[in-house]
Amino acid sequence: MVAVADTLPEKCFVSHAFADGVGRDALIEHLPSGVTPFVFPPITVRPEEFVSEPLITAVLDCEGLIYLRGGASDRSFWVALERDYALRAGKEVFAFDTATLKLTRDTGRPLDLAAFASYHHQDAEQVRRIADFLNQKRHFDMWLDVNDLKPGAAWAKEISASLANHLDRGGYAVVLWSRHASQSKFVTDEIERAAKGMANFNDRVLFGLLEDCPLPAFWLDFHNPSVQLYGDAARSATQRLDDLVVRLYWLIYRKTKVVGGEGDQL
């Protein structure tokens, strides 16, 4: 029988919490001579302050990924993110047990990144760009009516069913908020009815601000953070969109994992 170590790709991304430096060094020491490990520089900022593009690019530039199993790595948001995107990209993924020093192939599935876009149709062009980026570049399943509503469908019924489906899968409703949306009684009433009518719905909604615009007054009672999606002197619009990727992934991830360790919590 061929040992797992002998099947490793030539270049492997080493995914680990930096508190597990001893385990990382043990992994590197046990790698066959033909395997080159890639270790990303330490991430010292919180997830909402980090631009994930270089990290995801580094993962995708490697033929495989090995993540540490044990210690802080089991609780690391970044390890979960790196493993997830390697699986989505069809990379070969392996786990290294820091206690037994054994490698095993990971045949698991990535997270179901379900999302539902709620917005005003005067913002449709901008919202479509956001949804296309999330779906095509970051492997989310964001439902958008202009893309996914079937011709001739009973639109109100299908929208309601799609929202329920994406929330049932552990996903989030993303409200793309703007002056147009704030002036729409339909949009605000829809959010308010849903928030009051569904248990814990307030914890399943994320506001993405398309412009500098106050959130609806009733929503302030929930104390939920929002994500700015327009550029400013601090960060470009592209970086702000990356903030949405990281925030959404973390919100979905935290429902199935215990989050802890350095730089993991929002």
Sequence and secondary structure as in RCSB ss.txt:
>XXXX:A:sequence
MVAVADTLPEKCFVSHAFADGVGRDALIEHLPSGVTPFVFPPITVRPEEFVSEPLITAVLDCEGLIYLRGGASDR
SFWVALERDYALRAGKEVFAFDTATLKLTRDTGRPLDLAAFASYHHQDAEQVRRIADFLNQKRHFDMWLDVNDLK
PGAAWAKEISASLANHLDRGGYAVVLWSRHASQSKFVTDEIERAAKGMANFNDRVLFGLLEDCPLPAFWLDFHNP
SVQLYGDAARSATQRLDDLVVRLYWLIYRKTKVVGGEGDQL
>XXXX:A:secstr
   GGGG  SEEEEE  GGGHHHHHHHHHHS TT EEE      S GGG   HHHHHHHHTSSEEEEEESGGGGG
 HHHHHHHHHHHHTT EEEEEETTTTEEEE        EEEEE  GGGHHHHHHHHHIIIIIS  EEE HHHH  
TT  HHHHHHHHHHHHHHTT EEEEEE HHHHT HHHHHHHHHHHHHSTTGGGGEEEEESSS    GGGGGGT  
 EE S  SSS HHHHHHHHHHHHHHHHHTTTS   STT   
